[in-house]
């Protein structure tokens, strides 16, 4: 959504892509960009959380926060890049090389349980799709913001406020 921190060490994918394009940089993706996941816009998620807290039928249930639609990294990047004059193809690196920037995550010492590279790589490459039908049946909830609209809102907000964004 619009208020994410673009300058944290590793922002969420959309924040990273927006930041790089906004600054005229070529983004680097640590995958082949084909992995797909189900993403949800923040306003839809907040509505679902509110219903879970307030709806009389919510207690004891488990609900998926999802859209029932999957997008690849490449598809998301294409949607984001449509909002910028600076056009470029991203660079692609092996997923394991991303984590080389964070060796402390894989070392014993200050971390009780260091990460295993094979598990991290599997996580990067995973396919994830949810099903919100239970939330629809019990709570009457459905996602309302399409991926395209959510990205448009986010990019517009960030570009409109880029002078206020601090690194």
N, C-alpha and C positions, 0 to 999 in steps of 0.2 A: 504494500500500500504506500501511500504518499509520504508518510512520516518516518520511513526507515533511515537508519544511519548509513549513508553511503561510504563513509570513511573509516568504519571500524576495520580491524585487521582483515576480516573476510566477511563482507556483507552478503546477504542472500543473493542468489543468482541474478534476479532482476535488478537489484540495486547496483550490483557490480557492473552489469551490462550497461545500464543507464549512465553510471559514473564514467565508464571508459568512453562511451560514445560522446557524452557531453563534453569531455575534455579532449576529444580528437585522438584518442588512443585506440589501438587495436586490441580487443580483449583476447585473453588466452583461456581456453576451456580445457579442463583436465579430463577429457573424455573424447569420444568421437561425436558427441552431440546427439546421438540417436536414442539414448535412454529416455524413457517416458515416465512421467508422474502426473498425478492428479493434483492440481493446484486450486486453491480457493481464495477468493478476494476477502480481505480483512473485514469489510462490513458484513458480508454473509456469515463469516465465522462469529463475529460479535453477536449477530442476531441469534445464531444457534446457541451460543453460550447463555445468552439472556433467557431463551426459552428453556434451556436445561435447568436454570436456576428458579424459574418462576412457574413453569407449566405443571399442573397437578399430576400429569401422567409421566413426567420425566424421571422421578426417583426410581432407582433400580434398573434403569435402562442404560444401554451403551449405544452411542450414536456416532456414525462416521461423519466427519466434517469433510465433505468432498463435493465434486460436481458431476461425477460419473463420466468425466472426459479426461483424457490424457493428452499431454503435450510434450514433445521432445524439447531438449535444450535448443536444438536448431530451429524448431518452430517458434519457440518463445523469442529467440534472438531476432528472427525475421520480423515478428510483430513489433518488438521494441525498436528495431532499426528503422522502421517505416516513419518514425517520429523525428528523425534526425537528418540533417543535410549531409553530415559526414557518413559516408557509406564505406564499409569494409567487410571483408570476410574475416572471421575470427581465426586466431591461431589455435591449433589443437595439439595438446601434449598427452602423454600417457597419464592415466588417472593416478598412478602411484607417485608420479613426480610432484604433484601438488603438495603431498604430505612431506616431501623433502624439505619444504620451507618451515616445517614444524617438528624438528627432530625430538624435541622434548616430550612430545606425545607418545613416542615409541621407546623411551628410555625409562629404566627403573630409577628410583631416587625420590624426587618430590611427588611423583605420581604413584599412587598406590597400585594401580593396575594399568600398565602401559597398553596402548592400542596395538592390535596385530594388523599388519599391513594387508593381509589377505582379507580380513573382515572389512576393513575400510574400503578396499577396492571393490568388494562385492556390494557394499552400500552405495557407492558412487554409481555403479552400473545397474542398480536394481530398477525394476518396473514396479510402479505402485499406482493402483487405481482403487478408489473407494466406491461405495454404494450408499447413497443417502436415503434409500427407500424407507428404512425404518424411521428415520427422523421425519420423513414426509407423512408416514402413516400415523405415528404417535403424536407428533408436535405440529403437523401441518407445515413444516419447514421445507423450503427448496431454495437453492442458491439463485440469486437474482442478477448478479453481475457477471457478464461474460468475461472471458479472458481478455479479449480485445478491448472491451470497455474499461476493465480494471487497469490494464497497462496504459491506456490512453489517459485515464485520470491520474495515475501515478506519475507518468512522464510529464504531463502538463503541470502538475503541482510542483514537481522538482525544478523544472525549467523556469516556472514563474517565480520561484523562491531561491534560485541558485545563488543570488547575491547574499542571502541570509544563511546559506549553508556553510558551516565552518569545517575545515579539515582538522 
